[in-house]
Amino acid sequence: MNQKLKVIRIKPGAICVYATPVQITSVISYGIAVSLFDPRLKIGGLCHFLYPQLPENVPPTGKYAIPALFAQIQLLKKQGSNLQNLEANLYGGTDHPSKNPSFRAISKNGLQIAIQYLRKNKIKIGSLDFGGATGRKLMFNVNTGETMIAKVRHLELADWQCA
């Protein structure tokens, strides 16, 4: 990873795409982050959603799987990407600190929906880094598609604070 890149920190619910070289970072627990990279154009983006299903009568936001992925793909298409060129990587699904099993079900459902949506759109899936007891600090270089993951046992509220 090139340390000279501008760093963009995103929180859960955010969607971003950059055509200029930047490093996107996020902290992931039970949510799911999806990086999309176009190696032909050397552009990419990240979405970080928390919930698999958009409830009825709730406006679509990046907190939900399909609206987040749809928006991310549309932003890449506006930059000239073709779906057939995109490569996806998925991260997250950490056990929630409360050990509440409903969070594990939310994570698994979110992952399944994301994989189905990506396959439906014929987007290649490169890797999955999912589950376990440790959170993840993700660093994604949109110019190279390289990702670094640091697995951490304890996540703090400050980890999600954006500068």
ABEGO torsion letter per residue (X at the ends): XBAABBBBBBBBGBBBBBABBBBBBBBBBABBBBBBBBAAAGBBBBBBBABABBBBGBBBBAABAAAAAAAAAAAAAAAGBBAAABBBBBBEGBBBAAGBAAAAAAAAAAAAAAAAAAAAAGBBBABBBBEEABBBBBBBBAAAGBBBBBBBABBBAAAABBX
